[in-house]
């Protein structure tokens, strides 16, 4: 028999939207906006769990570990989306945040809903990653019961020896238990405007939670100074303009001088700032940054005198 999921929060009918089909455009927008207020409430309820997961993941991540998102359907797409934003925003290797979706990358555009029923489906990809204790695996499932996610988390959390298994957690919008050995991050968004359509409130809350996780880890890794993305990858006109404004803001240089310095720094805003602060060459600035784990707030005020010759 197919399990009855009518008791799961994200599958329940919302009594406030029972007359959805009778509303005009203005009424539909107003009602959906009213329901979307539950997203912020859900995120506030999850603050402690989110912070706990980030704090637990950070030490391993700072040692070079990875964050692996996995999910099916909307949940999987949101994980892939968040992971794909890390390299351009923070000039980080694509391998640090990894998004795995049931059915493979084809499922990003063409739904393969049946893939979510395979409890073993994610295991081959996880095996290829050779997970360690420095890694974190976050299963994303709005309704919490997706076999693809549940099976992957059970497998990852039971790796032997236990001391080498990754940090595992379930991010869900339904009050269901996480697999043994896994944390749970609950976003209680309640029943959807359109019954069961978790791309709505649940999807929005999930995206915001992933924003918090990835951004916080990048801040803790020294990829941000103040509120500026000092490791931005200046790979197009918009991002080169942003890099120049960042350099100007943190160095006091006029715009033209910031562009000139960026060119010398290989279009790395962080390197350009270090060159300016230290009065140093690109190579010396890069070495100084490496010596303080890339953190501008730990950069020495000056370089030690160099031996002659």
Phi and psi restraints in degrees (value plus and minus 20) as a CYANA .aco file:
   2 UNK   PHI     -93.1   -53.1
   2 UNK   PSI     109.8   149.8
   3 UNK   PHI     -79.1   -39.1
   3 UNK   PSI     124.4   164.4
   4 UNK   PHI    -106.4   -66.4
   4 UNK   PSI      95.7   135.7
   5 UNK   PHI    -126.0   -86.0
   5 UNK   PSI      -1.3    38.7
   6 UNK   PHI     -86.5   -46.5
   6 UNK   PSI     -38.0     2.0
   7 UNK   PHI    -105.1   -65.1
   7 UNK   PSI     -30.7     9.3
   8 UNK   PHI     -96.5   -56.5
   8 UNK   PSI     116.2   156.2
   9 UNK   PHI     -71.6   -31.6
   9 UNK   PSI     -65.9   -25.9
  10 UNK   PHI     -95.2   -55.2
  10 UNK   PSI     -27.7    12.3
  11 UNK   PHI    -121.7   -81.7
  11 UNK   PSI     -33.4     6.6
  12 UNK   PHI     -90.8   -50.8
  12 UNK   PSI     130.6   170.6
  13 UNK   PHI     -97.1   -57.1
  13 UNK   PSI     121.0   161.0
  14 UNK   PHI    -112.1   -72.1
  14 UNK   PSI      93.1   133.1
  15 UNK   PHI     -84.2   -44.2
  15 UNK   PSI     -41.7    -1.7
  16 UNK   PHI     -96.8   -56.8
  16 UNK   PSI     -32.6     7.4
  17 UNK   PHI    -140.3  -100.3
  17 UNK   PSI       2.1    42.1
  18 UNK   PHI     -84.1   -44.1
  18 UNK   PSI     -42.7    -2.7
  19 UNK   PHI    -126.2   -86.2
  19 UNK   PSI      10.2    50.2
  20 UNK   PHI     -73.5   -33.5
  20 UNK   PSI     -59.0   -19.0
  21 UNK   PHI     -91.3   -51.3
  21 UNK   PSI     -30.6     9.4
  22 UNK   PHI    -115.5   -75.5
  22 UNK   PSI     -26.3    13.7
  23 UNK   PHI    -107.4   -67.4
  23 UNK   PSI     131.4   171.4
  24 UNK   PHI    -107.8   -67.8
  24 UNK   PSI    -196.7  -156.7
  25 UNK   PHI     -79.4   -39.4
  25 UNK   PSI     -65.1   -25.1
  26 UNK   PHI     -83.6   -43.6
  26 UNK   PSI     -61.5   -21.5
  27 UNK   PHI     -85.7   -45.7
  27 UNK   PSI     -58.0   -18.0
  28 UNK   PHI     -85.0   -45.0
  28 UNK   PSI     -65.1   -25.1
  29 UNK   PHI     -84.1   -44.1
  29 UNK   PSI     -63.1   -23.1
  30 UNK   PHI     -82.5   -42.5
  30 UNK   PSI     -64.9   -24.9
  31 UNK   PHI     -85.9   -45.9
  31 UNK   PSI     -61.9   -21.9
  32 UNK   PHI     -85.7   -45.7
  32 UNK   PSI     -57.9   -17.9
  33 UNK   PHI     -83.2   -43.2
  33 UNK   PSI     -60.3   -20.3
  34 UNK   PHI     -81.7   -41.7
  34 UNK   PSI     -63.7   -23.7
  35 UNK   PHI     -88.2   -48.2
  35 UNK   PSI     -52.1   -12.1
  36 UNK   PHI     -86.3   -46.3
  36 UNK   PSI     -34.7     5.3
  37 UNK   PHI     -83.3   -43.3
  37 UNK   PSI     -43.5    -3.5
  38 UNK   PHI     -86.4   -46.4
  38 UNK   PSI     -41.6    -1.6
  39 UNK   PHI     -84.0   -44.0
  39 UNK   PSI     -68.3   -28.3
  40 UNK   PHI     -84.1   -44.1
  40 UNK   PSI     -59.6   -19.6
  41 UNK   PHI     -81.2   -41.2
  41 UNK   PSI     -61.8   -21.8
  42 UNK   PHI     -84.1   -44.1
  42 UNK   PSI     -60.7   -20.7
  43 UNK   PHI     -86.6   -46.6
  43 UNK   PSI     -57.2   -17.2
  44 UNK   PHI     -84.4   -44.4
  44 UNK   PSI     -59.1   -19.1
  45 UNK   PHI     -85.9   -45.9
  45 UNK   PSI     -45.7    -5.7
  46 UNK   PHI    -115.5   -75.5
  46 UNK   PSI     -17.7    22.3
  47 UNK   PHI     -75.5   -35.5
  47 UNK   PSI     -66.1   -26.1
  48 UNK   PHI     -83.9   -43.9
  48 UNK   PSI     -63.4   -23.4
  49 UNK   PHI     -87.1   -47.1
  49 UNK   PSI     -60.3   -20.3
  50 UNK   PHI     -82.7   -42.7
  50 UNK   PSI     -67.7   -27.7
  51 UNK   PHI     -83.0   -43.0
  51 UNK   PSI     -58.3   -18.3
  52 UNK   PHI     -83.7   -43.7
  52 UNK   PSI     -61.4   -21.4
  53 UNK   PHI     -85.5   -45.5
  53 UNK   PSI     -65.0   -25.0
  54 UNK   PHI     -81.6   -41.6
  54 UNK   PSI     -65.9   -25.9
  55 UNK   PHI     -82.6   -42.6
  55 UNK   PSI     -57.4   -17.4
  56 UNK   PHI     -92.3   -52.3
  56 UNK   PSI     -53.5   -13.5
  57 UNK   PHI     -99.8   -59.8
  57 UNK   PSI     -47.0    -7.0
  58 UNK   PHI     -79.8   -39.8
  58 UNK   PSI     -67.8   -27.8
  59 UNK   PHI     -77.6   -37.6
  59 UNK   PSI     -65.7   -25.7
  60 UNK   PHI     -85.6   -45.6
  60 UNK   PSI     -59.9   -19.9
  61 UNK   PHI     -82.6   -42.6
  61 UNK   PSI     -60.8   -20.8
  62 UNK   PHI     -89.1   -49.1
  62 UNK   PSI     -40.4    -0.4
  63 UNK   PHI    -106.3   -66.3
  63 UNK   PSI     -18.2    21.8
  64 UNK   PHI      89.2   129.2
  64 UNK   PSI     -13.5    26.5
  65 UNK   PHI     -89.9   -49.9
  65 UNK   PSI     153.7   193.7
  66 UNK   PHI    -141.1  -101.1
  66 UNK   PSI     138.6   178.6
  67 UNK   PHI    -131.8   -91.8
  67 UNK   PSI     104.2   144.2
  68 UNK   PHI    -132.8   -92.8
  68 UNK   PSI      98.3   138.3
  69 UNK   PHI    -116.6   -76.6
  69 UNK   PSI     118.4   158.4
  70 UNK   PHI    -164.4  -124.4
  70 UNK   PSI     123.3   163.3
  71 UNK   PHI    -193.6  -153.6
  71 UNK   PSI     159.1   199.1
  72 UNK   PHI    -143.1  -103.1
  72 UNK   PSI     133.1   173.1
  73 UNK   PHI      38.3    78.3
  73 UNK   PSI    -156.8  -116.8
  74 UNK   PHI     -75.9   -35.9
  74 UNK   PSI     -62.9   -22.9
  75 UNK   PHI     -80.5   -40.5
  75 UNK   PSI     -63.2   -23.2
  76 UNK   PHI     -85.8   -45.8
  76 UNK   PSI     -61.0   -21.0
  77 UNK   PHI     -83.7   -43.7
  77 UNK   PSI     -59.1   -19.1
  78 UNK   PHI     -85.8   -45.8
  78 UNK   PSI     -57.2   -17.2
  79 UNK   PHI     -84.7   -44.7
  79 UNK   PSI     -65.4   -25.4
  80 UNK   PHI     -82.9   -42.9
  80 UNK   PSI     -61.1   -21.1
  81 UNK   PHI     -79.9   -39.9
  81 UNK   PSI     -69.2   -29.2
  82 UNK   PHI     -83.9   -43.9
  82 UNK   PSI     -63.3   -23.3
  83 UNK   PHI     -82.4   -42.4
  83 UNK   PSI     -57.3   -17.3
  84 UNK   PHI     -91.6   -51.6
  84 UNK   PSI     -39.1     0.9
  85 UNK   PHI    -102.5   -62.5
  85 UNK   PSI     -34.3     5.7
  86 UNK   PHI     -88.6   -48.6
  86 UNK   PSI     -67.1   -27.1
  87 UNK   PHI     -78.5   -38.5
  87 UNK   PSI     -67.6   -27.6
  88 UNK   PHI     -92.0   -52.0
  88 UNK   PSI     -52.9   -12.9
  89 UNK   PHI     -95.2   -55.2
  89 UNK   PSI     -57.8   -17.8
  90 UNK   PHI    -142.0  -102.0
  90 UNK   PSI     -12.2    27.8
  91 UNK   PHI      31.7    71.7
  91 UNK   PSI      22.3    62.3
  92 UNK   PHI    -122.8   -82.8
  92 UNK   PSI     133.7   173.7
  93 UNK   PHI     -81.0   -41.0
  93 UNK   PSI     119.6   159.6
  94 UNK   PHI     -79.4   -39.4
  94 UNK   PSI     -39.7     0.3
  95 UNK   PHI    -102.2   -62.2
  95 UNK   PSI     -21.1    18.9
  96 UNK   PHI    -103.0   -63.0
  96 UNK   PSI     -57.9   -17.9
  97 UNK   PHI    -136.3   -96.3
  97 UNK   PSI     105.0   145.0
  98 UNK   PHI    -144.5  -104.5
  98 UNK   PSI     108.5   148.5
  99 UNK   PHI    -127.7   -87.7
  99 UNK   PSI     105.9   145.9
 100 UNK   PHI    -139.4   -99.4
 100 UNK   PSI     108.1   148.1
 101 UNK   PHI    -142.1  -102.1
 101 UNK   PSI     119.5   159.5
 102 UNK   PHI     -77.9   -37.9
 102 UNK   PSI     110.2   150.2
 103 UNK   PHI      71.7   111.7
 103 UNK   PSI     -24.8    15.2
 104 UNK   PHI      60.9   100.9
 104 UNK   PSI     159.9   199.9
 105 UNK   PHI     -79.5   -39.5
 105 UNK   PSI     -45.5    -5.5
 106 UNK   PHI     -76.8   -36.8
 106 UNK   PSI     -50.9   -10.9
 107 UNK   PHI     -91.0   -51.0
 107 UNK   PSI     -30.2     9.8
 108 UNK   PHI     -85.6   -45.6
 108 UNK   PSI     -50.2   -10.2
 109 UNK   PHI    -133.6   -93.6
 109 UNK   PSI     -56.0   -16.0
 110 UNK   PHI    -136.4   -96.4
 110 UNK   PSI      90.2   130.2
 111 UNK   PHI     -76.5   -36.5
 111 UNK   PSI     119.5   159.5
 112 UNK   PHI    -152.2  -112.2
 112 UNK   PSI      48.3    88.3
 113 UNK   PHI     -78.7   -38.7
 113 UNK   PSI     -51.1   -11.1
 114 UNK   PHI     -84.8   -44.8
 114 UNK   PSI     -42.4    -2.4
 115 UNK   PHI     -84.1   -44.1
 115 UNK   PSI     -44.6    -4.6
 116 UNK   PHI     -90.7   -50.7
 116 UNK   PSI     -35.2     4.8
 117 UNK   PHI    -103.7   -63.7
 117 UNK   PSI     -25.4    14.6
 118 UNK   PHI    -109.8   -69.8
 118 UNK   PSI      83.5   123.5
 119 UNK   PHI     -87.7   -47.7
 119 UNK   PSI     -37.1     2.9
 120 UNK   PHI    -121.2   -81.2
 120 UNK   PSI     -19.2    20.8
 121 UNK   PHI     -81.5   -41.5
 121 UNK   PSI     -54.8   -14.8
 122 UNK   PHI    -108.5   -68.5
 122 UNK   PSI     -33.0     7.0
 123 UNK   PHI     -82.3   -42.3
 123 UNK   PSI     -63.3   -23.3
 124 UNK   PHI     -77.0   -37.0
 124 UNK   PSI     -60.6   -20.6
 125 UNK   PHI     -88.0   -48.0
 125 UNK   PSI     -58.0   -18.0
 126 UNK   PHI     -86.9   -46.9
 126 UNK   PSI     -57.6   -17.6
 127 UNK   PHI     -81.6   -41.6
 127 UNK   PSI     -61.1   -21.1
 128 UNK   PHI     -84.0   -44.0
 128 UNK   PSI     -45.8    -5.8
 129 UNK   PHI     -97.4   -57.4
 129 UNK   PSI     -35.4     4.6
 130 UNK   PHI      30.0    70.0
 130 UNK   PSI      42.5    82.5
 131 UNK   PHI     -79.1   -39.1
 131 UNK   PSI     127.9   167.9
 132 UNK   PHI    -149.8  -109.8
 132 UNK   PSI     158.0   198.0
 133 UNK   PHI     -88.7   -48.7
 133 UNK   PSI     -34.4     5.6
 134 UNK   PHI    -104.4   -64.4
 134 UNK   PSI     -28.7    11.3
 135 UNK   PHI    -110.4   -70.4
 135 UNK   PSI     141.8   181.8
 136 UNK   PHI    -151.2  -111.2
 136 UNK   PSI     114.0   154.0
 137 UNK   PHI    -135.4   -95.4
 137 UNK   PSI      98.9   138.9
 138 UNK   PHI    -133.1   -93.1
 138 UNK   PSI      89.9   129.9
 139 UNK   PHI    -103.5   -63.5
 139 UNK   PSI     110.8   150.8
 140 UNK   PHI    -134.4   -94.4
 140 UNK   PSI      98.5   138.5
 141 UNK   PHI    -169.9  -129.9
 141 UNK   PSI      87.9   127.9
 142 UNK   PHI     -74.5   -34.5
 142 UNK   PSI     -66.9   -26.9
 143 UNK   PHI    -106.4   -66.4
 143 UNK   PSI     -26.6    13.4
 144 UNK   PHI      60.9   100.9
 144 UNK   PSI     -33.1     6.9
 145 UNK   PHI    -130.3   -90.3
 145 UNK   PSI     -16.1    23.9
 146 UNK   PHI     -73.5   -33.5
 146 UNK   PSI      97.7   137.7
 147 UNK   PHI     -76.1   -36.1
 147 UNK   PSI     -58.3   -18.3
 148 UNK   PHI     -76.1   -36.1
 148 UNK   PSI     -62.9   -22.9
 149 UNK   PHI     -98.4   -58.4
 149 UNK   PSI     -66.8   -26.8
 150 UNK   PHI     -79.4   -39.4
 150 UNK   PSI     -64.7   -24.7
 151 UNK   PHI     -84.2   -44.2
 151 UNK   PSI     -60.4   -20.4
 152 UNK   PHI     -84.4   -44.4
 152 UNK   PSI     -62.2   -22.2
 153 UNK   PHI     -88.4   -48.4
 153 UNK   PSI     -59.3   -19.3
 154 UNK   PHI     -80.7   -40.7
 154 UNK   PSI     -62.4   -22.4
 155 UNK   PHI     -86.2   -46.2
 155 UNK   PSI     -68.5   -28.5
 156 UNK   PHI     -86.5   -46.5
 156 UNK   PSI     -57.6   -17.6
 157 UNK   PHI     -96.6   -56.6
 157 UNK   PSI     -31.7     8.3
 158 UNK   PHI    -127.7   -87.7
 158 UNK   PSI      -7.7    32.3
 159 UNK   PHI     -79.8   -39.8
 159 UNK   PSI     124.1   164.1
 160 UNK   PHI    -131.9   -91.9
 160 UNK   PSI     127.6   167.6
 161 UNK   PHI     -89.7   -49.7
 161 UNK   PSI     136.0   176.0
 162 UNK   PHI     -75.0   -35.0
 162 UNK   PSI     -51.7   -11.7
 163 UNK   PHI     -85.4   -45.4
 163 UNK   PSI     -37.5     2.5
 164 UNK   PHI    -124.1   -84.1
 164 UNK   PSI     -16.4    23.6
 165 UNK   PHI    -100.0   -60.0
 165 UNK   PSI     128.5   168.5
 166 UNK   PHI     -93.0   -53.0
 166 UNK   PSI     144.5   184.5
 167 UNK   PHI     -88.6   -48.6
 167 UNK   PSI     109.1   149.1
 168 UNK   PHI    -143.6  -103.6
 168 UNK   PSI     122.6   162.6
 169 UNK   PHI    -171.6  -131.6
 169 UNK   PSI     133.2   173.2
 170 UNK   PHI    -131.1   -91.1
 170 UNK   PSI     103.4   143.4
 171 UNK   PHI    -121.1   -81.1
 171 UNK   PSI      96.3   136.3
 172 UNK   PHI    -163.9  -123.9
 172 UNK   PSI     137.6   177.6
 173 UNK   PHI    -127.5   -87.5
 173 UNK   PSI     -10.5    29.5
 174 UNK   PHI    -142.6  -102.6
 174 UNK   PSI     124.3   164.3
 175 UNK   PHI    -100.0   -60.0
 175 UNK   PSI      52.6    92.6
 176 UNK   PHI    -142.0  -102.0
 176 UNK   PSI     133.8   173.8
 177 UNK   PHI     -91.9   -51.9
 177 UNK   PSI     130.2   170.2
 178 UNK   PHI    -100.6   -60.6
 178 UNK   PSI     136.9   176.9
 179 UNK   PHI     -79.1   -39.1
 179 UNK   PSI     136.9   176.9
 180 UNK   PHI     -73.8   -33.8
 180 UNK   PSI     118.3   158.3
 181 UNK   PHI      61.2   101.2
 181 UNK   PSI     -13.9    26.1
 182 UNK   PHI    -136.4   -96.4
 182 UNK   PSI     122.3   162.3
 183 UNK   PHI     -92.7   -52.7
 183 UNK   PSI     146.0   186.0
 184 UNK   PHI    -151.6  -111.6
 184 UNK   PSI     112.6   152.6
 185 UNK   PHI    -134.4   -94.4
 185 UNK   PSI      88.0   128.0
 186 UNK   PHI    -121.1   -81.1
 186 UNK   PSI     104.3   144.3
 187 UNK   PHI    -131.6   -91.6
 187 UNK   PSI      71.6   111.6
 188 UNK   PHI     -98.5   -58.5
 188 UNK   PSI      57.5    97.5
 189 UNK   PHI    -101.2   -61.2
 189 UNK   PSI     -33.9     6.1
 190 UNK   PHI      58.1    98.1
 190 UNK   PSI    -194.5  -154.5
 191 UNK   PHI     -85.7   -45.7
 191 UNK   PSI     128.2   168.2
 192 UNK   PHI    -101.0   -61.0
 192 UNK   PSI     141.8   181.8
 193 UNK   PHI     -76.9   -36.9
 193 UNK   PSI     -67.3   -27.3
 194 UNK   PHI    -125.4   -85.4
 194 UNK   PSI      93.3   133.3
 195 UNK   PHI     -70.5   -30.5
 195 UNK   PSI     102.5   142.5
 196 UNK   PHI      63.0   103.0
 196 UNK   PSI     -23.6    16.4
 197 UNK   PHI    -105.9   -65.9
 197 UNK   PSI      64.3   104.3
 198 UNK   PHI     -97.4   -57.4
 198 UNK   PSI     -15.6    24.4
 199 UNK   PHI     -96.1   -56.1
 199 UNK   PSI     -27.3    12.7
 200 UNK   PHI    -108.0   -68.0
 200 UNK   PSI    -131.4   -91.4
 201 UNK   PHI     -79.9   -39.9
 201 UNK   PSI     -64.0   -24.0
 202 UNK   PHI     -82.7   -42.7
 202 UNK   PSI     -63.6   -23.6
 203 UNK   PHI     -84.3   -44.3
 203 UNK   PSI     -61.2   -21.2
 204 UNK   PHI     -83.6   -43.6
 204 UNK   PSI     -66.4   -26.4
 205 UNK   PHI     -83.5   -43.5
 205 UNK   PSI     -58.8   -18.8
 206 UNK   PHI     -82.2   -42.2
 206 UNK   PSI     -66.1   -26.1
 207 UNK   PHI     -79.7   -39.7
 207 UNK   PSI     -62.3   -22.3
 208 UNK   PHI     -86.5   -46.5
 208 UNK   PSI     -57.1   -17.1
 209 UNK   PHI     -85.4   -45.4
 209 UNK   PSI     -62.0   -22.0
 210 UNK   PHI     -85.3   -45.3
 210 UNK   PSI     -57.2   -17.2
 211 UNK   PHI     -74.9   -34.9
 211 UNK   PSI     -65.1   -25.1
 212 UNK   PHI     -84.5   -44.5
 212 UNK   PSI     -63.8   -23.8
 213 UNK   PHI     -84.2   -44.2
 213 UNK   PSI     -73.3   -33.3
 214 UNK   PHI     -88.5   -48.5
 214 UNK   PSI     -62.4   -22.4
 215 UNK   PHI     -85.5   -45.5
 215 UNK   PSI     -62.9   -22.9
 216 UNK   PHI     -81.8   -41.8
 216 UNK   PSI     -62.9   -22.9
 217 UNK   PHI     -85.2   -45.2
 217 UNK   PSI     -56.7   -16.7
 218 UNK   PHI     -88.2   -48.2
 218 UNK   PSI     -58.1   -18.1
 219 UNK   PHI     -82.5   -42.5
 219 UNK   PSI     -67.0   -27.0
 220 UNK   PHI     -83.9   -43.9
 220 UNK   PSI     -45.6    -5.6
 221 UNK   PHI    -105.7   -65.7
 221 UNK   PSI     -14.9    25.1
 222 UNK   PHI      61.0   101.0
 222 UNK   PSI      -3.3    36.7
 223 UNK   PHI    -105.0   -65.0
 223 UNK   PSI     -19.9    20.1
 224 UNK   PHI    -153.7  -113.7
 224 UNK   PSI     121.2   161.2
 225 UNK   PHI    -149.2  -109.2
 225 UNK   PSI     104.7   144.7
 226 UNK   PHI      43.6    83.6
 226 UNK   PSI    -144.7  -104.7
 227 UNK   PHI    -137.3   -97.3
 227 UNK   PSI       8.4    48.4
 228 UNK   PHI    -128.9   -88.9
 228 UNK   PSI     118.4   158.4
 229 UNK   PHI    -104.2   -64.2
 229 UNK   PSI      58.3    98.3
 230 UNK   PHI     -88.6   -48.6
 230 UNK   PSI     -31.4     8.6
 231 UNK   PHI    -123.6   -83.6
 231 UNK   PSI      -1.3    38.7
 232 UNK   PHI     -74.9   -34.9
 232 UNK   PSI     119.8   159.8
 233 UNK   PHI    -107.8   -67.8
 233 UNK   PSI      85.9   125.9
 234 UNK   PHI    -100.7   -60.7
 234 UNK   PSI      54.6    94.6
 235 UNK   PHI    -123.2   -83.2
 235 UNK   PSI     -20.0    20.0
 236 UNK   PHI    -170.2  -130.2
 236 UNK   PSI     158.4   198.4
 237 UNK   PHI     -80.5   -40.5
 237 UNK   PSI     -65.5   -25.5
 238 UNK   PHI     -79.6   -39.6
 238 UNK   PSI     -64.8   -24.8
 239 UNK   PHI     -95.1   -55.1
 239 UNK   PSI     -47.6    -7.6
 240 UNK   PHI     -90.1   -50.1
 240 UNK   PSI     -57.2   -17.2
 241 UNK   PHI     -82.2   -42.2
 241 UNK   PSI     -63.8   -23.8
 242 UNK   PHI     -83.6   -43.6
 242 UNK   PSI     -62.6   -22.6
 243 UNK   PHI     -80.7   -40.7
 243 UNK   PSI     -60.9   -20.9
 244 UNK   PHI     -84.7   -44.7
 244 UNK   PSI     -60.8   -20.8
 245 UNK   PHI     -86.2   -46.2
 245 UNK   PSI     -55.7   -15.7
 246 UNK   PHI     -84.6   -44.6
 246 UNK   PSI     -66.1   -26.1
 247 UNK   PHI     -81.9   -41.9
 247 UNK   PSI     -63.8   -23.8
 248 UNK   PHI     -81.1   -41.1
 248 UNK   PSI     -62.9   -22.9
 249 UNK   PHI     -83.0   -43.0
 249 UNK   PSI     -60.7   -20.7
 250 UNK   PHI    -113.0   -73.0
 250 UNK   PSI     -30.6     9.4
 251 UNK   PHI    -136.1   -96.1
 251 UNK   PSI     -40.4    -0.4
 252 UNK   PHI      61.7   101.7
 252 UNK   PSI     -16.9    23.1
 253 UNK   PHI     -92.8   -52.8
 253 UNK   PSI     126.4   166.4
 254 UNK   PHI     -87.7   -47.7
 254 UNK   PSI     144.3   184.3
 255 UNK   PHI     -76.5   -36.5
 255 UNK   PSI     -67.1   -27.1
 256 UNK   PHI     -82.9   -42.9
 256 UNK   PSI     -60.9   -20.9
 257 UNK   PHI     -87.3   -47.3
 257 UNK   PSI     -53.5   -13.5
 258 UNK   PHI     -84.8   -44.8
 258 UNK   PSI     -61.6   -21.6
 259 UNK   PHI     -83.3   -43.3
 259 UNK   PSI     -62.2   -22.2
 260 UNK   PHI     -82.9   -42.9
 260 UNK   PSI     -61.5   -21.5
 261 UNK   PHI     -87.4   -47.4
 261 UNK   PSI     -58.6   -18.6
 262 UNK   PHI     -81.7   -41.7
 262 UNK   PSI     -59.6   -19.6
 263 UNK   PHI     -82.0   -42.0
 263 UNK   PSI     -61.7   -21.7
 264 UNK   PHI     -85.1   -45.1
 264 UNK   PSI     -50.1   -10.1
 265 UNK   PHI    -110.6   -70.6
 265 UNK   PSI      -9.6    30.4
 266 UNK   PHI      47.7    87.7
 266 UNK   PSI       8.7    48.7
 267 UNK   PHI      44.5    84.5
 267 UNK   PSI       6.3    46.3
 268 UNK   PHI    -118.2   -78.2
 268 UNK   PSI      94.2   134.2
 269 UNK   PHI     -81.7   -41.7
 269 UNK   PSI     -62.1   -22.1
 270 UNK   PHI     -83.3   -43.3
 270 UNK   PSI     -63.6   -23.6
 271 UNK   PHI     -83.9   -43.9
 271 UNK   PSI     -61.1   -21.1
 272 UNK   PHI     -80.9   -40.9
 272 UNK   PSI     -62.8   -22.8
 273 UNK   PHI     -84.0   -44.0
 273 UNK   PSI     -62.7   -22.7
 274 UNK   PHI     -84.8   -44.8
 274 UNK   PSI     -60.7   -20.7
 275 UNK   PHI     -78.7   -38.7
 275 UNK   PSI     -63.7   -23.7
 276 UNK   PHI     -86.6   -46.6
 276 UNK   PSI     -66.4   -26.4
 277 UNK   PHI     -85.3   -45.3
 277 UNK   PSI     -57.4   -17.4
 278 UNK   PHI    -114.2   -74.2
 278 UNK   PSI     -30.6     9.4
 279 UNK   PHI      40.1    80.1
 279 UNK   PSI      20.9    60.9
 280 UNK   PHI    -140.8  -100.8
 280 UNK   PSI     147.5   187.5
 281 UNK   PHI     -92.4   -52.4
 281 UNK   PSI     148.7   188.7
 282 UNK   PHI     -78.4   -38.4
 282 UNK   PSI     -66.7   -26.7
 283 UNK   PHI     -82.2   -42.2
 283 UNK   PSI     -63.2   -23.2
 284 UNK   PHI     -86.5   -46.5
 284 UNK   PSI     -59.3   -19.3
 285 UNK   PHI     -85.4   -45.4
 285 UNK   PSI     -61.9   -21.9
 286 UNK   PHI     -83.5   -43.5
 286 UNK   PSI     -58.9   -18.9
 287 UNK   PHI     -86.0   -46.0
 287 UNK   PSI     -60.2   -20.2
 288 UNK   PHI     -84.9   -44.9
 288 UNK   PSI     -60.5   -20.5
 289 UNK   PHI     -85.3   -45.3
 289 UNK   PSI     -60.4   -20.4
 290 UNK   PHI     -82.2   -42.2
 290 UNK   PSI     -54.7   -14.7
 291 UNK   PHI     -91.5   -51.5
 291 UNK   PSI     -36.3     3.7
 292 UNK   PHI    -140.7  -100.7
 292 UNK   PSI       9.7    49.7
 293 UNK   PHI      36.6    76.6
 293 UNK   PSI      12.7    52.7
 294 UNK   PHI      55.2    95.2
 294 UNK   PSI      -8.4    31.6
 295 UNK   PHI    -114.6   -74.6
 295 UNK   PSI      99.3   139.3
 296 UNK   PHI     -84.8   -44.8
 296 UNK   PSI     -51.3   -11.3
 297 UNK   PHI     -92.9   -52.9
 297 UNK   PSI     -31.4     8.6
 298 UNK   PHI    -126.4   -86.4
 298 UNK   PSI     -15.2    24.8
 299 UNK   PHI     -87.1   -47.1
 299 UNK   PSI     115.1   155.1
 300 UNK   PHI     -82.5   -42.5
 300 UNK   PSI     134.9   174.9
 301 UNK   PHI     -93.4   -53.4
 301 UNK   PSI     -40.6    -0.6
 302 UNK   PHI    -178.9  -138.9
 302 UNK   PSI     136.8   176.8
 303 UNK   PHI    -102.9   -62.9
 303 UNK   PSI     127.3   167.3
 304 UNK   PHI     -85.0   -45.0
 304 UNK   PSI     131.9   171.9
 305 UNK   PHI     -77.0   -37.0
 305 UNK   PSI     119.4   159.4
 306 UNK   PHI    -109.8   -69.8
 306 UNK   PSI     120.4   160.4
 307 UNK   PHI     -85.0   -45.0
 307 UNK   PSI     126.3   166.3
 308 UNK   PHI     -82.9   -42.9
 308 UNK   PSI     128.7   168.7
